[in-house]
Amino acid sequence: MRAAFAWLTIARVPGNPSPRGVLPWAPLVGLVLGDLASLTGWLGARYASPLVGAVLAVALLAWLTRGLHLDGLADTADGLGPLRGRERALEVMRAGDVGPFGVATLVLVLLLQVACLTGLLVVDGGWLALWTAVVAARLAMARCGLPGVPVAAGSSLAAAVAGTVSRVWLAGCCAVAVLCVLGTAVWLGDAPLGARLVGAGVVGLAAGELLHRRARARLGGVNGDVMGASGEVTATATLLAAAVLLG
């Protein structure tokens, strides 16, 4: 757990924790980040405007995660976007700069997140959609650590976390997340809200799975960038689905 917060957030912990145990605890990290982001979004919408709340929530998530997942999204877009061979795609993803595909993808994804969240924050209980999206994103990232997931050539991070997440553990995390969403919706007095948000989370995870499979086919496996990109795609698709279902 300590390693998960050290690697996936700005939190500083004593020692130099190994990334080996990070992914199993990623959903717990998502729970904490989701609480902070949704509270920030709710407060911003209440005391300023829904747009301000949405921007503050998205900015807070980027800051708390050191922008690593967004960087992974940009690098993955650069690697998978243009028509290039596997070795060249991996080389581009390992480079420190960001190309046009990465910049365009990053800008459009952030705009879509803010736009969807702006609409959700005017709906009663809409802040719960952000919590759902953040947790679903970490479930998608944990999925990359299941047994049998191939590792892209040259990825030391992916090699370190390969096979560290059991299917039973991931299924249990998914079940707990669903219960949290449904229970919170009931507490808010809107049980149908919970069912819609669970559906939005399923859509988000499906989008993350599509990216995951595309990366495996194109790159021969996953790496750290693909893990971050899977999380961002899942979160964005969850927010979009929630905006449609609750709009």
N, C-alpha and C positions, 0 to 999 in steps of 0.2 A: 504493500500500500504506500509506504514511504517513497519507494522508487517511482510509483505511478505519478504521484504529485510532483516529484522532482523533475520528471521527464516531460510531463504533459501540461504543466503550469509554470508560473513564475516562482512558485514556492521554493525556498531554499531549505534543504535538509542537511544535517551533519553527514560527513563522509562523502563517498563517491558511489552512490547506489548504481547497481548494474541494471541495464534495461531488460534483463531477462524476465523479471516479474511484473512488467508494466501492464501489458494488455489485459490480464485477467481483472485488474482493478480499474480499468478505464471507465466502465459504467458508473462506478462510485464517484470518480472524478467528475463525470458528466452530471451526476446528481447535484454535487456542490456547485459546479459552474452554472448549471441551470437555475438553481435557487438564486444565485447572485445576479445573473443576467435578467431573469424574469422580474425580480424585485426592482432592479434598476429601471427596466422598461416601464413597469407599472408606475413607479414614482415619477419618472419623466413625463409620462402621458397625463398623470393626474395634476401635476403642478406646472407643466409647461404646455406640451402638445404631444399627440401621438407620434408625430414625426421625430420630435426631439427624443422621446422615449425610445423609439426604434433605433435611432442613430447611437444613442448612449449605450444601449444594450449590446449592439453589434460591436461597437468600439471596445466596450469592456471585455467582451469575449476575446477579441483580437489581442488585447493587452495581456489578459490573464494567461493566454496560451502562447505568448511571445510571437504571435503571427506565424507559428510553425505550420499549422494546418493550411493556412492560406498560401504560404510559400510552397507547400506540397501540391496544392491545387494548381498553382501557376506552373510549376515545373512539370507536373503530369500533363497539363494541357499542351505545353511545348513539346513534350515527348510523343504524345499520342496524336496531336493535331495534324502536323504536316505528314506527307507521305514519305517516310524514310525507313530504313532498315532497323532491325532490333538493336544492333550495336550502336548505331548512330543515335537512336532515340535515347538509349541509356546514357550515352556520353553527353547529350544535350541536357538531360535531367540532372546530371552530376555537376554541370557547370554552374558558376555562381550567379550568372546574369539571368534575366527574364526576357524572353522573346515576345513578339507581337501576339501570338496565340495565348501566352500566359497572361499578358497584360489585359487583353480583351476579356478573357474568361474571368479574371479576378474582378475587374470593374463590373461586369454584368452580373456576376453572382452576388456581389455585395449590394448592388442596386436592387436586385430581386429580393434579397433578404430584408432590406430596409423597407421596400415597398410593401411586401407581404405583412411584415410585422406592424407597419403603420396602420394597415387596415384591421389587423387582429386586435390591436390595443384599444380600439373603440368598441369592441364586443365584450360583453360581460364574461369574465373568465378567459378572455382571449390570451392573456399572459401565459396561461398554461400551455399554449401551443409552443411557445419558445422553450419552455422546460422540456416538453416532449421532444422537440427537435434536437436540443443539445444532448439529451440522454441517448436518443436514437443514433446520433452521430458517433457516440463512443461505443455503442453496441456494434455498429458497422466496422469501427476500427478494431474492436476485439475479435471480430470474425476473421480478420487477417491472420490471427494467431492460432486458428484451428489446425489440428493435425492434417497433414496432406497438402496444405497450401504451399505451392512452390515459391522459392525465393529467387528474385531477379539476380542476375550475375552482378557481383561486386557490391551487394548490399549487406554490410555488416550488421546494421540494425535489424533488418528483416531476418537475417540468419540467427540473431541473438534471441528473437522472440518467437521463432517458428515452433509451432506445436505446443506452446505454453498455455493455451486456452482449451479446456475440455468442452465437448459439446454439451454435456450435462450442466456445467457451470454457466455457459452462455445461455442455454435455455432457461435456467433458473433466473439469471439476470433479466432476461426478456419478460419472464412472468412477473417478477417484482416490479419492473417498470410499468407494465400494464396495470397491475393492481394499484400502483401509486396514482396513475392518471385517472383510473375509474374512481378510486376512493376520493381523490381531491375533487373531482367533478360532483360526486354525490354530496360531499361536504359543502360545496358551493351551491347546492340545490338545483343542479342541472345535470342529471345523469346522462341525457343524450349527448351532452358536450364531450363526456369521456369516451363514448363509443366513437364519435366522429374523430377525436384526436388519436385514438388507437388506430383507426383506419388511415389517418394521415401519416402516422408513424410507419405503418406497413408499406405505404407508397414510398416513403423516404428510404426505407431499407431496401426496397426493390430497386430503386434508382442507384443506391450505393452498390448493390450486387451487380448491376449491369456494368458499372464502371470497373468493379473488381474483375469481372470476367473478361472485359475488354483488355484490361491491363495484362492479365495473365496470358491471353492469346497473343498480344502484341509484344510484350516484354519478356515473356517466358516465366513470369512470376511477379511477386509484389516486392516493393521496397518501401522505405520510409515515406517517400513522396506519395505513393499510391495510398498508403494508410491515411495520411492527412487529407488527401483528395477525397477518399471515400467518405470520411467524416463530413467534409464541407458539402459534398453533393447530397448526402443523406439529409443533413440539416436543412439545406435549401429546398429540396423536394418536399420535405415534411411541412415546412412553412407554407409553401405554395399550395399543397393539398389542403392544409388547414384553412388557408384563406379562401379557397374555393368552397369547402364544405361548411364553413361558418359564415361566409359572406351573404 
